[in-house]
Every structure is written in C-alpha cells, then in structure tokens.
Amino acid sequence: MDEQAGEGCEQSKPQVERTSFQLFKIENITVVRPPLLKVYYWEYLDVDKFNAKIAEGQQCIEHNFVIPTSQLNSKPLKIVCWLKNMSKEKLTLQLKRIKNCDCVLKQTRVGFNQFRYLYHCPHRYLVNITQEMIVMNADDLVAMSVIAYFYLFGTYVLTFEMKTSDSRTILMHFHINVVAFDPVDCILTHELIPVNIKDFQRVAQPIWICNKTMQSIQVLFKGRERGFRLINPNLVVPLLSVWPLIVEYRPSEFENHVINR
Ligand SMILES: [Zn+2]
C-alpha cells in the first residue's frame, strides 16, 4: 500500500536520523457501533505498522490507513484512536488536512461584488479529524477521533499531516472506497440443478445470495413461475456473508428456464 501514497515527505526538510524523538503510539482503537469486529479495523488500518514506524525514529513518516469498503450513503464510521504518550515529557500534535487532489481554484462569489478563489473539493469532508491540536502530558492517553463519511461514490485518498512538538511530520493517508449497492450482483446462482421431469416430487435447491456490504440486508423475493416456489422469500442476509434462498422447483415441460440476471 505504501507505494500508492499521495504526496510524500520528500518535499519537506531533508530527513535527519534521530533517535531522540518522543515516543508515542496508538494504544487502542474504539469503533462506534462497528459493523465489523474491532480486530478487522486494527488490521485494515495496520495500526501495528504505524506504531512500528513511529518507534523507528524517522523524522518523517507516512502511513496508509485503509477504511474498509463501504456502501454509498451508509452511516458514518467513527473511529477513536487512543494515543499514548510514552515519553516523560509533554508532547503536542498539530493536525491539518493536506490537499492531495487535482482540484483547481475556482473564482467564487463570496458576497455582493466580492469574489475569491476557492477550492470546491467535494471529497474534502469524507474524512474528518475533529481536533486540530492534541496535547499529551507524560504517560497521557488521549483520544483522536476520525470520522469517515460515505457520501461520494468511488475511491479517494485524504491526507492529514500531524506535526509533533519535537519536529516530526507524520502523513496519514486515509483510503476510502465507496461502492454503490446493486442487488443483481448479490445473486450468485444463475442456474438451477437440472430436474428430471419424471420425478413428481418437488426438489428444493438453494440460490445463493451474497452480501458484500457492511450492513445486513433484508430482501424480499417474488417469483410467480409455475412449478417454482420460494420457501424463504423474506430473507435477512447478514453483512459479509452468503445465505441460501431455498426454491422448490418441479418442471412441467422440457425447457430451460433462465433466471433473470
Ligand atoms: Zn479536491
């Protein structure tokens, strides 16, 4: 992931190897009403690697925080990162968003006969860190809240710069992937198992329904074909799982029925 990072640290001051930087780390994370287990977020965000980079003692650090793929217009995701100051001195972190997109300044009316050149970045609010400054005394544990919003379709990288009071620069690249929900993509089974017309029994078969989203989906299926009955048309498919829609099927004539894709 590191290769696809946005703006690097190269433009800033030359790197100075020092081992005397104050040590801190993300000790824990809290995810507010998470659709997934916390351990998944820990791994997606690769917190262990972030901590390892800080411990290495480089002046300039970059890290990619990957937010799990989310559905368009799903609920915002709030992650609280608990930062622990492991040094014996006060440490201050200053946070700001860094523009890393190709958007250009546009002349914008800001009042009667008043114009200013402003960016109209539609994606700028996809990730928000509420604090601009975090002050940590020795051994303090302080919360940094990161909220991801999913109001735009597509993949984005939003970068925040964290400047420490001992002159380190930490670039945090948040990767967001927002997908649109398409019910047709959820249907994995497109052909039923052939049924012998001489068998007069109905044969129950599964049509597999896949939910790749982070929220459980309630689906209602309707089918009116002759010889075709849905056993569980009211189906709740939990997040990130595959469930069977059971159909009973007995053909009355030789024919290939195709399930609409
Ligand atoms: Zn932009």
Residues whose N, C-alpha, C, O or C-beta is under 5 A from the ligand:
A	BS01	ZN	C101 D102 C103 C121
